[in-house]
Amino acid sequence: MKLRFLADASLSESIVSGVIRAESSVDFLDANSAQLESIADDEVLAIAARDNRVLVTHDLKTMPVHFARFISHFQSPGVLLISQKTSVADAIAALLLVWIASDQEEWVNRICRLPL
């Protein structure tokens, strides 16, 4: 199955729109549409799991801790971490590469920092 992404509230909207602009068939739900503003990390992970979407975030500090705790009890579709120092173009390219080169099943309970 093709990857489906969910942006958390920390992720730059320009990354989401850039991925969709580059490849319109990518299923990438932005935080605003998913109503994730002011939602705790563990709940965001639960929403991503419920909707079978890989979570994409700039939250390098707290999300890995919440992710580790989450997968000790539940299954996660995965998390992709992108530093805010990463350029928008590099973030878009990395997400497109992941989307093109992998399937949803490959990311279950995995957390990875992009770009690789």
JOWO-V747844 format. One record per pair of residues at least 12 apart in sequence whose ideal C-beta (glycine too) atoms are under 10 Angstrom apart, sorted by the first residue. I is the first residue (numbers start at 0). J is the second residue. Records with the same first field share a line. If there is no record, write none. Layout:
BEGIN
I = J, J
END
This chain:
BEGIN
0 = 51, 102, 103, 104
1 = 24, 25, 26, 98, 99, 101, 102, 103
2 = 25, 26, 27, 51, 52, 53, 76, 77, 79, 94, 97, 98, 99, 100, 101, 102, 103, 104, 105, 106
3 = 25, 26, 27, 28, 47, 50, 51, 52, 53, 76, 98, 103
4 = 18, 19, 25, 26, 27, 28, 29, 47, 52, 53, 54, 55, 76, 77, 79, 94, 97, 98
5 = 26, 27, 28, 29, 30, 32, 33, 35, 43, 44, 46, 47, 48, 50, 51, 52, 53, 54, 55, 56, 76, 78
6 = 18, 27, 28, 29, 30, 31, 32, 33, 35, 43, 52, 54, 55, 56, 57
7 = 29, 30, 33, 35, 36, 38, 40, 43, 44, 46, 47, 54, 55, 56, 57, 58, 62, 78
8 = 29, 30, 31, 33, 34, 35, 36, 37, 38, 43, 56, 57, 58
9 = 30, 35, 40, 43, 55, 56, 57, 58, 59, 60, 61, 62, 81, 83
10 = 27, 29, 30, 35, 54, 55, 56, 57, 58, 79, 81, 83, 90
11 = 57, 81, 83, 85, 87, 90
12 = 29, 30, 31
13 = 87, 88, 90, 91
14 = 27, 29, 55, 57, 81, 85, 86, 87, 88, 89, 90, 91, 93, 94
15 = 27, 28, 29, 30, 31, 32, 55, 90, 91, 94
16 = 29, 87, 91
17 = 87, 88, 90, 91, 92, 94, 95
18 = 55, 90, 91, 92, 93, 94, 95, 98
19 = 91
20 = 91
21 = 91, 92, 94, 95, 98
22 = 91, 94, 95, 98, 99
24 = 98
25 = 94, 95, 98, 99
26 = 52, 98
27 = 52, 53, 55, 94, 98
28 = 46, 47, 50, 52, 55
29 = 55
30 = 43, 55, 56
33 = 46, 47, 50, 52
34 = 46
35 = 47, 54
39 = 61, 65
40 = 54, 56, 58, 61, 62, 63, 64, 65, 66, 68, 69
41 = 62, 65, 66, 68, 69, 72, 73
42 = 65
43 = 56, 58, 62, 65, 69, 78
44 = 56, 62, 65, 66, 68, 69, 70, 73, 75, 76, 78
45 = 69, 73, 75
47 = 69, 75, 76, 77, 78
48 = 69, 70, 73, 74, 75, 76, 77, 107
49 = 73, 76
50 = 76
51 = 74, 75, 76, 103, 107
52 = 76, 77, 103
53 = 75, 76, 77, 78, 79, 94, 97, 98, 101, 103, 105, 106, 107, 109, 111
54 = 66, 75, 76, 77, 78, 79, 80, 106, 110
55 = 77, 78, 79, 80, 81, 90, 94, 97, 113
56 = 78, 79, 80, 81, 110
57 = 80, 81, 82, 83, 84, 85, 90
58 = 78, 80, 81, 83
59 = 80, 81, 82, 83, 84, 112
60 = 80
62 = 78, 80, 110
63 = 78, 80, 110, 112
65 = 78
66 = 78, 80, 108, 109, 110
67 = 110
69 = 108
70 = 107, 108, 109, 110
73 = 108
74 = 107, 108
75 = 106, 107, 108, 109, 110
76 = 103, 104, 106, 107, 108, 109
77 = 97, 101, 103, 104, 105, 106, 107, 108, 109, 110, 111
78 = 106, 108, 109, 110, 111, 112
79 = 93, 94, 97, 106, 109, 110, 111, 112, 113
80 = 110, 111, 112, 113
81 = 93, 94, 111, 112, 113, 114
82 = 112, 113, 114
85 = 112, 113, 114
86 = 114
89 = 113, 114
90 = 113, 114
92 = 113, 114
93 = 111, 112, 113, 114, 115
94 = 113, 114
96 = 113, 114, 115
97 = 111, 113, 114, 115
END
